[in-house]
Amino acid sequence: MKDFDINQVLKAIEGSRGIVNEVAKKLGCNWRTAKRYIENWLTTKQAFTDETEILIDTAESKLFEALDNGDLWAIKFILTTKGRVRGYEDKSKDNIPEKVDLSEIAKLLSNSYEIQESPNCLLISN
């Protein structure tokens, strides 16, 4: 097994975006070996953490660009994450049942529509 010094590991971490596999490719070793070397020294550990933080900062910058452009998905994301303290949250997941009984829906609609049922489908027509 090849031994790496701290400078080789720091150089491999640079530009890795906090991805261990990228460090491993640059060092020419497997994932486990790269991970062990990253965690071997405080300096390499911090450099790896910094790479991850740079990646997150970049992603947040792109999110805020989308927010500034008025992209609805970005607005919703901000409100349902950072806006939770003000009562914004995504309740759509809470209102969707895991299973829907199609026969119950058919009964409700049968007065106004012609209903044809199959095991996984409900055909509704006027």
Secondary structure in CASP SS format (residue, H / E / C, confidence):
PFRMAT SS
TARGET T0000
AUTHOR 0000-0000-0000
METHOD secondary structure of the structure
MODEL  1
M C 1.00
K C 1.00
D C 1.00
F C 1.00
D C 1.00
I H 1.00
N H 1.00
Q H 1.00
V H 1.00
L H 1.00
K H 1.00
A H 1.00
I H 1.00
E C 1.00
G C 1.00
S C 1.00
R C 1.00
G C 1.00
I C 1.00
V H 1.00
N H 1.00
E H 1.00
V H 1.00
A H 1.00
K H 1.00
K H 1.00
L H 1.00
G C 1.00
C C 1.00
N C 1.00
W H 1.00
R H 1.00
T H 1.00
A H 1.00
K H 1.00
R H 1.00
Y H 1.00
I H 1.00
E C 1.00
N C 1.00
W C 1.00
L H 1.00
T H 1.00
T H 1.00
K H 1.00
Q H 1.00
A H 1.00
F H 1.00
T H 1.00
D H 1.00
E H 1.00
T H 1.00
E H 1.00
I H 1.00
L H 1.00
I H 1.00
D H 1.00
T H 1.00
A H 1.00
E H 1.00
S H 1.00
K H 1.00
L H 1.00
F H 1.00
E H 1.00
A H 1.00
L H 1.00
D H 1.00
N C 1.00
G C 1.00
D C 1.00
L H 1.00
W H 1.00
A H 1.00
I H 1.00
K H 1.00
F H 1.00
I H 1.00
L H 1.00
T H 1.00
T H 1.00
K H 1.00
G H 1.00
R H 1.00
V H 1.00
R H 1.00
G C 1.00
Y C 1.00
E C 1.00
D C 1.00
K C 1.00
S C 1.00
K C 1.00
D C 1.00
N C 1.00
I C 1.00
P C 1.00
E C 1.00
K C 1.00
V C 1.00
D C 1.00
L H 1.00
S H 1.00
E H 1.00
I H 1.00
A H 1.00
K H 1.00
L H 1.00
L H 1.00
S C 1.00
N C 1.00
S C 1.00
Y C 1.00
E E 1.00
I E 1.00
Q E 1.00
E E 1.00
S E 1.00
P C 1.00
N C 1.00
C E 1.00
L E 1.00
L E 1.00
I E 1.00
S E 1.00
N C 1.00
END
